[in-house]
C-alpha cells in the first residue's frame, strides 16, 4: 500500500467510520485514498470547523474523533481545536499533510512547522520522517489519544511519504501502565471521611473520561454527600439526585458555592481546581481537608494541597472509599440553602428571558438530547438552567472557552448520534465565528437545531465592562448583526424570530418538534447579566447577585 492507503486502512481497522476535514495540496494523496474507502468523510467549510466537529464527535460518544487538514494554513487552522481538546482532555487524532521531505526547511509553498506549533497544545505530536515508520506512528498515536488521560495527538505526514510504498507491521499497543492505587492513601482518605461533619463531593470532567458515572452515583447514593460540578462535569450527577447543587465557581449557583466554602472535607473527583471554579484560591474551601481522586498525578497538589491522594482510574479508586453516611444536620442545612437560593423564572418583563427559555427547552427536549454551547452569557445560562442525564449530552468549551465551538461541535455530535436530538445554543457573537458550517449541515442533511440568544452585544465582555471598566463599552456593540433567520434560509434551514416572553413556549415547541434543521432566533434584553458572579480576586462566597448601578 501507499502511505495514504495505509493511513485510511489503519483508521478503518481501529473502528473509525467518520472523519472531518478539508483537502489541499499536501494532503491530496490521503484524500485520493479516501475515494471509495469505508471511512466516510465530512467536508466542513473551514479546518477549525473540522477540528471542532471531531471534538463534538468524541465528546458525545467517548470515541476517537479524527480530522484532516493540509499543510500551512490548513494545519494552523486546526491549532485552536487542538488546544481546546487538550484543555478538556478529548481523544482527538489530527492528521495533517506536509510538504515533501526534501522541501522541509526550505520555506516551501504552504510549509509551516506544525510539529513545533502543536507541541504545547497536544498530548503528543509526530512528524513522519521515514515511510517505514508510518504504520507504527499512526497506531501509537491512536493509542495515546485514548489511553490514560485522553488528549489530542497530531501526526504530520509529508506528501512523498503519503505516496511512497510502505510496509505494514501490526503494532502491539503497550500496556497503559495505569497508576496503582496506594492503599495507605486509601486508609488516610477513609479516616478523613469517617470524621467528616460537612462533606462535599466536587465533580470534574474525569468522571466522563473514566466512564465512571455508575461508580459516582453509587458513591453519592450511599453517602448522601452533597455534590457540586464543574462546567465540564454537568450531567455526571443524575438530575434526580436530591443533593445535587449544580455548578460551582464564577457563575455557579449560590447554594453550591456556599456549601463548598462551609465544608470541612472536599472530595475532589476528577477535577483540577481551575481558576474559574476556585475564585481566590487561598480562600477556596479554606476550612476543608481535600481528598483528591485523579488519574493524572500532576494534577494532585498543583493548585490545592491534598491530605489524601488517590491516583488511579476513577472506576478503581471511587469504590475504595468507605460509604459513610453524611450527618443529617449538614443535609438539613444543604436542603435549606437549596430552597432559599433556588432559581426563579417569574421574570416580570415583556422581553424574552433567556433562563426561562432554556429551562423550558431542557424540560421539553428528549433526555437523550445533546446541547452544544458556544462561549459567553448563554453558555453560563445553559449550565445554570438546563439539566443533563450524562456529561456526553452537554458539550461546552471549558478550559479554552472557544467562541465558534458550538455549531461544528453539534455537527460532530449529530454525525456520531444520528438518531438523537442535537442542538447548538449560541450567542450572536459566537455564531458568527463558524457560521460557514451551515453549509455542512445543508450538504449532509443533518437535523441540527440552532438557538441563538441575541442581545446584539458581546454579552459577557459587555457585562464585565459594565461592572469593572466603568461602563466603557469598547467594541462590544453588535447591533449590525445580519438577520439570522434569513441567513439560515439561504442554506435551506427554516426558523423564526421571537422578541416577546409570551412567544417563548410555542417557539420552543416548534424547535423541539421540527424534523430537520431549524433555527430559533431569540432577541433578548441587551442589559441582562448572568448572576451570580464571583468578581476577580474574591472568594466564592463573596458573590455579586444584582446589577451595580
Legacy VTK file of the C-alpha trace (Angstrom):
# vtk DataFile Version 3.0
C-alpha trace
ASCII
DATASET POLYDATA
POINTS 549 float
0.000 0.000 0.000
0.932 3.626 -0.308
1.291 5.649 2.858
-2.035 7.313 2.114
-3.809 3.979 1.635
-2.239 2.652 4.800
-3.475 5.693 6.744
-7.091 5.131 5.722
-6.802 1.362 6.185
-5.475 1.731 9.727
-8.235 4.167 10.677
-10.828 1.670 9.442
-9.101 -1.192 11.297
-9.358 0.857 14.530
-13.094 1.356 14.103
-13.020 4.895 12.708
-16.016 5.306 10.411
-16.307 9.105 10.205
-13.699 11.826 9.732
-13.961 15.593 9.239
-11.663 17.693 7.115
-10.774 19.966 4.262
-8.451 18.961 1.389
-5.418 20.753 -0.006
-2.260 20.161 -1.974
-0.106 18.478 0.662
-2.796 16.022 1.755
-4.204 15.152 -1.682
-2.865 11.542 -1.665
-4.817 10.809 1.530
-7.958 12.308 0.005
-7.395 10.174 -3.092
-7.177 7.088 -0.841
-10.495 8.103 0.750
-12.210 7.710 -2.616
-14.388 4.609 -2.277
-12.983 3.754 1.195
-15.180 2.515 4.084
-14.339 5.669 6.055
-16.862 8.460 5.434
-15.504 11.977 5.123
-17.490 15.081 6.075
-16.333 18.201 4.268
-16.516 21.177 6.592
-16.046 24.695 5.265
-13.093 25.593 7.476
-10.401 23.484 9.111
-11.354 24.834 12.539
-14.847 23.540 11.824
-13.343 20.115 11.076
-11.403 20.148 14.341
-14.404 21.109 16.447
-16.667 18.630 14.645
-14.174 15.913 15.591
-14.209 17.199 19.185
-18.023 17.104 19.213
-17.958 13.563 17.825
-15.521 12.445 20.521
-17.178 14.183 23.452
-20.662 12.945 22.580
-19.522 9.303 22.333
-16.226 8.840 24.198
-14.765 7.534 20.938
-11.795 8.880 18.988
-12.518 11.964 16.891
-10.492 12.350 13.670
-9.831 15.376 11.470
-7.727 16.063 8.357
-6.095 19.245 7.073
-3.460 20.200 4.570
-0.137 21.865 5.339
0.477 25.519 6.168
-2.740 27.458 6.816
-4.796 24.270 6.821
-2.775 22.872 9.701
-2.579 26.163 11.587
-6.371 26.463 11.417
-6.566 23.251 13.457
-4.456 24.609 16.317
-7.375 26.189 18.200
-9.320 22.938 18.137
-6.245 21.036 19.330
-5.812 23.474 22.220
-9.483 23.113 23.110
-9.203 19.311 23.098
-6.051 19.469 25.211
-7.656 21.671 27.870
-10.751 19.451 28.053
-8.954 16.067 27.726
-10.666 14.983 24.486
-9.411 11.954 22.471
-8.624 13.511 19.093
-6.403 12.487 16.174
-5.406 15.238 13.749
-3.686 14.151 10.524
-2.064 16.897 8.501
-0.285 16.863 5.177
3.192 18.345 4.951
5.416 19.434 2.073
7.709 16.662 0.714
10.616 15.714 2.973
13.183 17.142 0.559
11.483 20.570 0.769
11.175 20.736 4.555
13.125 23.670 5.930
13.269 25.488 2.610
10.278 27.797 3.187
8.382 25.864 0.539
4.880 26.870 -0.506
2.473 26.248 2.414
5.236 24.954 4.653
4.750 25.566 8.364
6.431 23.812 11.292
3.147 22.425 12.586
5.022 19.966 14.798
6.682 22.822 16.654
3.477 24.832 16.800
1.454 21.944 18.207
3.790 20.792 20.979
2.183 22.969 23.647
-1.396 22.040 22.756
-1.240 18.294 22.139
-0.694 15.242 24.288
1.859 14.109 21.695
2.894 15.163 18.187
4.746 13.415 15.365
6.220 14.306 12.026
6.782 11.154 9.980
10.340 11.231 8.640
10.588 7.732 7.146
7.981 5.751 5.226
8.759 2.586 7.165
7.754 4.330 10.429
4.288 5.427 9.313
2.318 2.365 10.431
3.825 2.291 13.906
3.397 6.031 14.419
-0.255 6.006 13.385
-1.096 3.045 15.622
0.790 4.566 18.531
-0.967 7.916 18.003
-4.403 6.281 18.076
-3.469 4.500 21.304
-2.018 7.562 23.039
-5.025 9.766 22.227
-7.368 7.362 24.017
-5.271 5.939 26.854
-4.882 7.252 30.404
-5.958 10.870 30.476
-7.233 11.345 26.895
-5.995 14.147 24.680
-5.259 15.280 21.130
-2.429 13.785 19.059
-1.129 15.257 15.797
0.519 13.244 13.002
2.131 15.361 10.262
2.792 13.311 7.109
4.961 14.658 4.241
3.405 14.275 0.811
6.122 11.996 -0.550
5.585 9.561 2.346
1.873 9.537 1.602
2.729 8.489 -1.977
5.504 6.024 -1.140
5.043 2.268 -0.895
5.161 1.483 2.820
5.409 -1.750 4.790
2.750 -2.625 7.326
3.652 -4.325 10.578
0.912 -4.659 13.202
1.951 -2.723 16.278
1.128 -4.263 19.609
-0.095 -1.495 21.872
1.936 -1.172 25.018
0.077 -1.674 28.262
-1.368 1.530 29.636
0.542 1.191 32.901
-2.238 2.867 34.833
-1.082 4.036 38.250
-1.514 1.561 41.089
-3.697 2.787 43.906
-1.748 3.444 47.105
-3.519 1.561 49.911
-2.012 3.878 52.548
-3.650 6.864 50.853
-6.960 4.989 50.775
-6.681 4.417 54.531
-5.960 8.100 55.145
-8.875 9.141 52.928
-11.304 6.870 54.710
-10.123 8.116 58.092
-10.780 11.698 56.981
-14.223 10.730 55.720
-15.111 8.981 58.951
-14.539 12.248 60.838
-16.341 14.494 58.317
-19.262 16.577 59.519
-19.800 18.758 56.421
-18.501 16.852 53.356
-18.985 17.904 49.733
-18.164 15.986 46.526
-16.551 18.206 43.881
-17.091 16.522 40.489
-14.929 17.133 37.418
-14.653 16.030 33.802
-12.598 12.993 34.786
-15.818 11.124 35.575
-16.786 11.099 31.900
-13.235 10.322 30.755
-13.176 7.282 33.054
-16.741 6.270 32.154
-17.337 6.236 35.898
-20.826 7.714 36.207
-22.158 4.475 37.711
-19.416 4.390 40.346
-20.007 8.067 41.140
-23.746 7.612 41.605
-23.242 4.527 43.782
-20.916 6.570 46.000
-23.318 9.531 46.230
-26.458 7.485 46.804
-24.837 5.522 49.633
-23.246 8.512 51.348
-25.917 11.168 50.549
-22.993 13.532 50.085
-23.913 16.921 48.560
-22.400 17.278 45.083
-21.173 20.245 43.054
-19.949 20.031 39.466
-17.616 21.860 37.128
-18.912 23.079 33.775
-17.499 20.017 32.005
-18.878 17.596 34.613
-22.522 18.684 34.335
-24.592 15.576 33.726
-22.275 13.312 35.706
-24.650 13.575 38.666
-28.080 12.332 37.627
-30.793 15.034 37.646
-32.940 13.286 40.257
-30.173 13.143 42.894
-31.664 15.149 45.753
-28.409 16.711 46.957
-27.151 17.900 43.571
-26.230 21.577 43.934
-25.248 22.050 40.288
-22.320 24.076 39.014
-19.916 25.899 41.314
-17.490 28.716 40.608
-17.578 32.128 38.982
-21.156 31.731 37.725
-22.095 28.779 39.891
-25.242 28.573 41.935
-25.241 30.354 45.266
-26.015 27.200 47.262
-23.169 25.321 45.519
-20.592 27.998 46.269
-21.688 28.445 49.877
-21.657 24.704 50.537
-18.058 24.391 49.328
-16.968 27.376 51.385
-18.555 25.845 54.510
-17.476 22.221 54.038
-14.878 20.505 56.229
-13.998 17.736 53.725
-13.866 18.273 49.966
-13.735 15.085 47.892
-12.348 16.144 44.514
-13.313 13.535 41.899
-11.541 14.018 38.578
-11.295 17.816 38.751
-8.342 20.219 38.597
-9.185 23.252 40.768
-9.473 25.528 37.751
-9.358 29.258 38.487
-12.946 29.750 37.234
-14.010 27.207 39.867
-11.972 28.371 42.850
-12.091 32.151 42.693
-9.497 33.363 45.220
-7.575 30.112 45.638
-6.309 30.880 49.137
-9.914 31.327 50.318
-11.381 28.385 48.382
-12.768 25.701 50.715
-10.389 27.101 53.319
-11.893 25.016 56.142
-11.735 21.740 54.217
-9.398 18.801 54.117
-9.018 17.750 50.482
-9.216 14.175 49.212
-8.164 14.213 45.559
-9.020 11.382 43.129
-7.410 11.685 39.687
-5.645 9.540 37.117
-3.086 12.291 36.464
-0.650 12.639 39.372
0.422 16.043 38.028
-2.965 17.478 38.997
-2.678 16.471 42.664
-1.332 19.356 44.710
-0.873 21.525 41.616
-3.158 24.238 42.963
-4.608 22.949 46.236
-2.777 20.690 48.728
-4.416 17.311 49.354
-4.491 15.443 52.655
-5.056 12.208 50.711
-4.422 11.496 47.019
-5.917 8.513 45.214
-4.049 8.469 41.900
-5.770 5.854 39.765
-8.602 5.292 37.341
-11.832 6.508 38.980
-13.525 3.175 38.358
-10.849 1.711 40.640
-10.480 4.461 43.245
-14.098 5.504 43.895
-15.273 2.096 45.178
-12.392 2.124 47.682
-13.922 4.989 49.643
-15.885 3.769 52.656
-19.525 4.645 52.263
-20.194 6.516 55.477
-23.464 8.458 55.719
-23.408 12.255 55.693
-24.667 13.745 59.010
-28.336 14.783 58.985
-27.575 18.239 60.371
-25.444 19.068 57.321
-28.052 17.681 54.905
-30.794 19.739 56.555
-28.632 22.843 56.085
-27.996 21.911 52.437
-31.721 21.463 51.787
-32.414 24.845 53.359
-29.824 26.550 51.127
-31.139 24.802 48.010
-34.634 26.076 48.776
-33.506 29.593 49.670
-31.329 30.015 46.579
-33.428 28.132 44.011
-33.549 29.676 40.530
-36.601 31.843 39.777
-38.283 32.142 36.385
-41.083 34.612 37.151
-39.450 37.329 35.066
-41.598 40.479 35.157
-40.532 41.947 31.807
-42.167 41.635 28.382
-38.957 40.576 26.622
-37.629 37.054 26.210
-35.983 35.886 29.450
-33.123 33.564 28.488
-33.104 31.465 31.701
-36.822 30.706 31.316
-36.429 29.809 27.638
-33.539 27.444 28.389
-35.367 25.863 31.312
-38.348 25.194 29.037
-36.049 23.747 26.368
-34.497 21.465 28.984
-37.923 20.183 30.028
-39.267 19.672 26.506
-36.303 18.220 24.615
-35.549 14.467 24.860
-33.471 13.484 27.888
-31.029 11.822 25.477
-30.549 15.055 23.553
-27.203 16.812 23.144
-26.661 20.518 23.827
-23.547 22.089 22.284
-22.707 25.522 23.652
-20.659 28.368 22.389
-18.987 30.690 24.881
-20.464 33.657 26.701
-23.524 34.550 28.749
-25.674 31.947 27.004
-23.136 29.265 27.962
-23.477 30.105 31.648
-27.266 30.269 31.439
-27.305 26.786 29.901
-25.104 25.489 32.723
-27.368 27.067 35.325
-30.826 26.339 33.931
-30.666 23.086 31.954
-30.454 19.524 33.285
-28.449 16.700 31.744
-28.535 12.947 32.284
-24.957 12.328 31.144
-21.884 14.544 30.568
-21.796 13.426 26.914
-25.086 15.321 26.478
-23.580 18.692 27.426
-20.713 19.829 25.192
-19.247 23.159 26.197
-15.797 24.564 25.591
-14.478 24.591 29.158
-10.769 25.187 29.610
-10.178 27.119 26.380
-13.511 28.950 26.268
-13.601 28.985 22.462
-16.166 31.086 20.644
-17.206 29.278 17.470
-17.159 25.867 19.170
-20.893 25.197 19.262
-22.033 24.855 15.637
-19.281 22.496 14.377
-19.369 20.526 17.652
-23.088 19.976 17.074
-22.318 18.714 13.571
-19.872 16.179 15.004
-22.341 15.103 17.680
-25.137 14.686 15.124
-22.908 12.553 12.877
-21.967 10.416 15.887
-25.542 10.131 17.159
-27.792 10.443 14.106
-30.964 9.416 15.929
-30.587 11.841 18.833
-31.819 15.407 19.180
-28.812 17.750 18.833
-28.898 21.500 19.343
-26.327 24.248 19.475
-27.046 27.140 21.831
-25.108 30.176 20.708
-24.888 33.911 21.090
-24.998 36.437 18.290
-21.240 36.929 18.698
-20.198 33.286 18.811
-22.407 32.052 15.963
-20.577 34.295 13.500
-17.237 32.648 14.274
-18.041 29.486 12.292
-21.274 30.432 10.549
-19.961 28.869 7.333
-20.725 25.431 8.769
-24.380 25.964 7.914
-23.229 24.705 4.512
-22.024 21.469 6.134
-25.438 20.995 7.744
-27.160 21.518 4.400
-24.818 19.277 2.386
-25.192 16.367 4.807
-28.877 16.894 5.610
-28.151 16.994 9.321
-31.139 17.802 11.578
-29.090 20.077 13.844
-31.155 22.629 15.768
-29.798 26.139 16.365
-30.827 28.505 19.156
-29.347 32.000 19.047
-29.767 34.222 22.097
-29.264 37.621 20.525
-28.606 40.675 22.685
-26.723 42.491 19.903
-23.698 42.564 22.143
-20.655 40.556 23.112
-22.627 39.939 26.255
-20.072 38.568 28.698
-17.468 41.166 27.777
-20.134 43.902 27.964
-21.115 42.684 31.446
-17.509 42.970 32.628
-17.177 46.400 31.017
-20.270 47.493 32.941
-19.089 46.089 36.277
-15.323 46.521 36.223
-14.462 49.067 33.478
-16.792 51.924 34.472
-19.224 51.297 31.626
-16.715 51.923 28.848
-18.279 49.670 26.198
-15.346 49.244 23.846
-16.078 47.189 20.705
-18.898 45.075 22.150
-21.805 46.522 20.158
-23.118 44.052 17.562
-26.253 45.961 16.564
-25.351 45.494 12.891
-25.907 41.730 13.069
-27.448 40.121 9.993
-30.971 38.724 10.035
-30.045 35.241 11.238
-33.289 33.605 10.102
-32.860 34.994 6.574
-29.217 33.917 6.618
-30.173 30.369 7.597
-32.879 30.342 4.925
-30.201 30.847 2.275
-28.850 27.461 3.400
-32.306 25.890 3.289
-32.788 25.975 7.076
-36.214 27.202 8.281
-36.823 29.039 11.529
-38.347 32.003 13.295
-37.501 35.081 15.349
-39.136 35.841 18.704
-38.930 39.076 20.680
-41.504 38.700 23.492
-41.898 36.496 26.547
-45.340 35.247 25.517
-43.840 33.764 22.326
-41.367 31.505 24.090
-43.439 28.394 24.824
-44.787 27.966 21.294
-41.382 28.703 19.777
-39.654 26.075 21.915
-42.317 23.551 20.906
-41.729 24.340 17.223
-37.972 23.990 17.678
-38.144 20.675 19.522
-40.727 19.178 17.155
-39.058 20.232 13.894
-37.922 17.261 11.803
-34.898 18.696 10.056
-32.508 21.532 10.869
-34.189 24.545 12.426
-33.131 27.920 13.818
-34.780 29.825 16.658
-33.566 33.397 16.894
-34.491 34.826 20.307
-33.949 38.529 20.857
-33.170 39.300 24.497
-32.520 42.442 26.539
-29.035 43.802 25.881
-28.722 44.771 29.545
-29.367 41.306 31.032
-26.463 39.923 33.071
-25.544 36.479 34.357
-25.914 36.135 38.115
-24.406 35.278 40.477
-20.874 36.418 39.666
-17.727 35.960 41.716
-15.664 39.053 40.889
-11.895 38.881 40.289
-9.889 38.286 43.463
-12.962 37.444 45.540
-13.809 34.265 47.395
-16.697 32.165 46.122
-18.938 33.259 48.998
-18.418 36.920 48.005
-20.809 36.735 45.054
-22.375 39.662 43.276
-26.077 38.983 42.792
-27.537 42.141 41.304
-26.686 44.819 38.791
-24.341 47.535 40.006
-25.897 50.893 39.217
LINES 1 550
549 0 1 2 3 4 5 6 7 8 9 10 11 12 13 14 15 16 17 18 19 20 21 22 23 24 25 26 27 28 29 30 31 32 33 34 35 36 37 38 39 40 41 42 43 44 45 46 47 48 49 50 51 52 53 54 55 56 57 58 59 60 61 62 63 64 65 66 67 68 69 70 71 72 73 74 75 76 77 78 79 80 81 82 83 84 85 86 87 88 89 90 91 92 93 94 95 96 97 98 99 100 101 102 103 104 105 106 107 108 109 110 111 112 113 114 115 116 117 118 119 120 121 122 123 124 125 126 127 128 129 130 131 132 133 134 135 136 137 138 139 140 141 142 143 144 145 146 147 148 149 150 151 152 153 154 155 156 157 158 159 160 161 162 163 164 165 166 167 168 169 170 171 172 173 174 175 176 177 178 179 180 181 182 183 184 185 186 187 188 189 190 191 192 193 194 195 196 197 198 199 200 201 202 203 204 205 206 207 208 209 210 211 212 213 214 215 216 217 218 219 220 221 222 223 224 225 226 227 228 229 230 231 232 233 234 235 236 237 238 239 240 241 242 243 244 245 246 247 248 249 250 251 252 253 254 255 256 257 258 259 260 261 262 263 264 265 266 267 268 269 270 271 272 273 274 275 276 277 278 279 280 281 282 283 284 285 286 287 288 289 290 291 292 293 294 295 296 297 298 299 300 301 302 303 304 305 306 307 308 309 310 311 312 313 314 315 316 317 318 319 320 321 322 323 324 325 326 327 328 329 330 331 332 333 334 335 336 337 338 339 340 341 342 343 344 345 346 347 348 349 350 351 352 353 354 355 356 357 358 359 360 361 362 363 364 365 366 367 368 369 370 371 372 373 374 375 376 377 378 379 380 381 382 383 384 385 386 387 388 389 390 391 392 393 394 395 396 397 398 399 400 401 402 403 404 405 406 407 408 409 410 411 412 413 414 415 416 417 418 419 420 421 422 423 424 425 426 427 428 429 430 431 432 433 434 435 436 437 438 439 440 441 442 443 444 445 446 447 448 449 450 451 452 453 454 455 456 457 458 459 460 461 462 463 464 465 466 467 468 469 470 471 472 473 474 475 476 477 478 479 480 481 482 483 484 485 486 487 488 489 490 491 492 493 494 495 496 497 498 499 500 501 502 503 504 505 506 507 508 509 510 511 512 513 514 515 516 517 518 519 520 521 522 523 524 525 526 527 528 529 530 531 532 533 534 535 536 537 538 539 540 541 542 543 544 545 546 547 548
